[in-house]
Amino acid sequence: MPDYLVPADTIVVEQELKKSRFIASAGRVSNKAEAVEFIQAVRRTFPDASHNCWAYIAGEPNNTVEIGMSDDGEPQGTAGKPMLNVLQHKNVGEIVVVVTRYFGGVKLGAGGLVRAYSNAVQAVMEELPLVEVVAVKEALLQFPYPHESNIRRLLESLKVEVVNTDYQEQVLMHIKVPENQADELEKKAINQTHGEAVLKWQK
């Protein structure tokens, strides 16, 4: 799984088109339940809106399982799908966008709606602050006690997170390793301990 970007905040951007207001709310969600919660919160914020259309990718950007969309009463295919299309071209994961529409009395037609909802998502994405999620692998690292200080220095230099340490016959560490550092860690741990370190990658 490569590194990818996720929302760093929740923001709202409003646009007006032919007297209709389009209010895009975007935020970070890590699963479908959080996405549903976000959508319901927006509905509560704008209870008198004509529509609250939405789309989300609740995992990494290329995930096709944790995705969803809804036209929420707009003509089929004019809101949710165009919104999701915009998200899928941004290489951003763990994201939900709800576009709230207050109808202004002028019909936009199917093509106009597709453009309006796509543009609303584009606008909120342009202003949305993003942070990078670094893909990590989990492992159990086992080694004799005399190597502990050297191993800890190695882990620190490679920005490896030590989740917990268990002192048994040997030192047993549960670690999280940035995926792009995994091979280097394995080589260096074995070299520094003259082959006494054992690294077991977790599924």
N, C-alpha and C positions, 0 to 999 in steps of 0.2 A: 504493500500500500504506500504510494508516494505521499510526500507532504502536501498539504492543501490549506486553503484559506477558509476561515470561518468568521461570522460577524463578531465584532468586539463590543457591540452595544446594540440597543434597540432604538430605532429612529422612525420618525414619521415625516413624510414629504407629501405636500398637497399640490395638485394641479387643477386647472379649470379648463374645460373644453365644451364649447357651445352650451354654456350655462350649467353643465353637469360638473360636480366636484368629484375628483378622484383622489382619495387619500390612501397612500401606500404606507403600511406599517411593516417593518422588517425586524427580525430578531434571530437569535440563535436557539436551536432546539437539537437535542441529541437523539431523540426517538419520536415515534409517532404520537405517543401519549402527550409529550410536551408540545408537539405541534398542535394537537387538538385543543390543548389548554390555552395556547397562545391565541388561536382562532376565536375561541369562546370569549376570551378576555377582550378582544377587539370588538366582537359583537356587543358585548356589554357596554363598551365605550361609545359605540355608535348604534344604539338600539333602534333609532328611527330611520336608518339608512335604507335606500332602495335595495342595495345588494352588498354583501361582503364576500367577494370572490377570493379564492386563495390557492396557493401552491407551496409545496415544501419538498426539500430533500433532507431527510433527517439522519443522513450518514455522510460518508465521503461523497465527493461530487459525482463520481461515476456509478454510484449505487443505484440500482433500478428496483430494489425491493422496498426501501424506506422512502418512497415518494408518494405524493398525493396531490390532487387538484380538484377544484370545484368551480362551476359557473354560477352557482348560487342564484338560479332563476334567470340569468341572462341566456340568450339563445345559445344552444349547445355548440361548444368549441370556440366561443368568442372571447372567453376570459381565462379560465383555468389553464387550458393547454398553451395558449400564447405566453402566459405568465411563467409556466414551467419551462417552456422553451428558452426564455431569456435566462432563467436561473441555470439551466444545464449548459449554457455557453459561457458561463462566467468562471468555471473551475472553483466555485465556492461550495462548501458543504455545510451540513448542520444548520440549514437556513429555512425560515418560513417567511412568506410575504402574504399579507392580506391587503387587497385593494378594496376600499370602501367607496361605494358610489352613491352620491345624492343626485337623483335624476333632476335635470333642469328644465324638462319640458320639450327638448329638441331631440328627436330620435337620430342616432348616429349611423344606423345600418350595421350589418355584420362586419364589413371591412373596417368601418370607423371604430367599432368596439374593440376589434382585435388590436388595432393601432393604439387606441387609448389605454387598454390594459397593459400592452407591451411597454408603451412609453412610461407608464406609471412605475413599472418595475425597474426599467432602465434608470429612471430619475432617482429612485430610492437607492439603487445599487451604486450610483455615482457618488452618493454622499455617505454611504454606509462605511464606517471604519472597520477594517479587517485585521485579523491576526493570523499568524501561521500556526497550524497544528503540525507538530513533528511526529511522524509515525514512529512508534516504538515496538520493540519486541521484548517479551519477558523471558527471564531465564533464571535457573538456579546455578549459582557459582559456588563450587566447593574446593577448599584448599587447606593445607596444614597451617597451623597457627603462626609459625615464624614469618609467613609471607603477608600477614594481614596489613601491615603499614604500607608496603609496596603496592599491594592490590588496591588499597583505598586511594592512594595517590593516582594510580592508573584510572580508576573509576571517575575520580574528580576531573582529571584532564580530558576525559571523553564525555563529560556531562551525563554520566550514568546515574540514575536515581537508585539508591538502596532502599527498598521497601521495608525489609526487616533483616536482622542478622540473628542466626541461631548458632549458639556455641555448643557443639556436640563433640564427637571424637575429633572432628575437624570443624573449621568455620564454614557455615552454610549461609549464603546470602541470596535473598530473593531480590532480583534487580530488574530495572526497566532500562533498556538500551535504545538510543536513537537508532533506527533501522540502518541508517547509512554508516554507523560506527560499529555494527555488529561483527563484521569480519575482522576488523582491526583489533577489537577487544579480544576476540578469541585468540588470535595469533599472539598478541602481547601478553595475555594472561598465561598462556602456555610457556612462552619464552621466559618470562620473569620468574616463573616457579619451576623451571627446568622440567616441565611436563607434569608437574604434580597437581595443577589446577584442572578441574573438570567442569565444563560448562554444558548444562542441559537446557536446550531451548524449549519453551512451553508452546503448546499448540495455540 
